[in-house]
Amino acid sequence: MHLDEDHEQRTQGTESAVFIYRPTFEDFHGAVRARARKTGAGRAETVLLPLVTICLTVGFGLSRELLPVVVAVSAVLGLGAGLFGAARGRRGMARRLHGAMATYGQCRTEVDERGTSTTGETMSYTADWKLFTHYAETSELFVLLGGTRASCVAVLPKRGAQEPADVDRLRGILGRNLRKV
């Protein structure tokens, strides 16, 4: 029994998951959507713009003493405009993230107990677990989130797993090092 525990500790220290993929806009759009749903900062960004738009619209209508029906219609239109603006903002954020990562070309990311190491065709970077605090999993992605306001985002597409066991290994590594949201 003692030998099994010893072996498990050693293999946990050397366990890694490898993903090879080319970053796509859809990866980052999915990551930004997951961030918007799973983090307080993302939810606040989603709600804030429509709320401000409605308040300004209603405030303007009331200050001009418009008919209540006009104010109500304006509020609904303001809500629509605010929701559209929030969606466009997330799309723009995904476009900027993809633009920064597209220069890497095809990426090879290895994740282990120390953190992540990504090597692309033109550059590479390494991040230890101190950079990230949480992670989210979607049907297609693992999204690593950092900071109390989730200001740091990293994306690992499941399609890049070199073998099906890499997805399960990654779940284990993330579970030991980060909190799932």
N, C-alpha and C positions, 0 to 999 in steps of 0.2 A: 504494500500500500504506500509506504514512504517513497519507494522508487517511482511509482506512478505519479505522485504529486511533484516530485523533483523533475521528472521528464516533462510534465505539463508546464511547469514554470519555465523551463528552458525553451520549449517550443513556442510558448507565448511570446517570449522575448525576441524570437527570430521569425515569428509568423508575419507574413506580408501578403498583400493583395496587389496585383498588377493590372492596370487598365491602359489600353492603347486606343486612342480615339483622335478624331479631328474635331475641335470645338465648333459647334454650329450655333446659329442665332437661336434656334429652338431650345437648345440646352440652357442658354442664359435666360431666355424668356420664361422657361419653366422654373428656373431657380429664383427669378425675381417674383414670380407668382407665388411660389412656395414661401418665400420670405414675407410677402405681403399677408399671407394667410396665417403663418405660424409664429411671427414675432410681434411684439407690441409696437415696435417702430413701424413695421410694415402695415399693421392694421391702422395705426394713427395716420400714416400717409394716405391710406385709402379713404378714410373717413373725413380727414381734415379739409381737403379741397372741396368736396361737395357741400360740407357743412358751411364753410366760409362763403361759398357761392350763394347758397340759399339765404344766409343771413344778410348778405349785401343786397341781394335782389329784394327781399322782403323789406329791409330797412329803407331802401330807396323808394319802393312803392308806397310805404306808409308815410315817409317824409313828404312825398308829393301828393298825398291824400288821394291816391288812385282808388278806384272801385275795388272792393274786396275780391271779386271774381278775377280781376286783372292781376291783383297781387298773388292770388292762388295759382293762376296759370303761370305767372312769372316764376313762382317758387318751383313749380314742377319742371319748367324749362331750365331753371338754374340748377336743379338737381341733376337733370340729364347732362347739362354742360359740365358740371363738376365731376360726374362719373366718367364722362368721356375724357376729360382732362387727366383724371387719375390713371385711366387705362393707357392713355398716350404717354404719360410720365413713366409708367412701368416699362412700356415698350421702348422708350428712349433710353432708359437705364440699361435694358438688355442689349440694345444696339451698341451703346458705349462699351459695355463689358466685353461683348463679342469682338468689337473692333480692337480692343487691347489684346485679347487672347488669340485672335485670328493670325497675328504675326508669328505665333509660335509654330504654326503648321501642325503636323501630326504630333501628338503628345504621348509620352509614356509617363504615367504617374504610378509611383510605388508608395503604398501606404503601409506603415508599420507602427510599432509602439512609440517610436520617436516622433512621428509626424508624417508629412507628405513630401515627396520629392518629385517634381515634374520636370522632364527634359523634353524640349521641343526641337524642331529643326533649326531654329535660329537662336534660342536662348533657353535658360532653365532657372528654376527657383526651388527653394526648400523652405518649408514652413513647419515649425514644431507645434505641438498641441497648445501652447500658450496663446497662439494667435486666434484659435477658435474656441468657442465655449459651448456651442450647440450644433446639432445637425438635424436635418429633416430628410425624410425619404419619400420620394414619389414613385410612381410606377416605372419611371424611366431614369431617375436621377438620384444621386446622393448630393445633398446641398449642405456644405459646411458653412456655418455662420459664426461670426466673431463679434465680440464686444457686446456691451449691454444694449446697444441700439442696433446690433447686427450690421455694423458698417462694413465688415469684411465678408465677402462671399466667395466660395470656391465650389466648383461643379465637377462631379464625377459621373459621367453617363454610364449606366449599367451596360450599354451595348459594347463598351470597351473592355469588359472583363475577358481575360484570356482563357478562363475556364469557368464553368458555372460555380465552382466552389469559391472563386474569388469574391463573389457577391456576398456569400455567407461569411467568409473570413473578414471582409470589410465591415460587415455589420458587427461582428465580434470586437474588432479593433475599435471601431467608433463607440460601441457601447462601453468599453473599458475606459475610454479617454474623454468622451464628450457626453453631454446630456441630450437626449432626443426630445424634440419639440413636435 
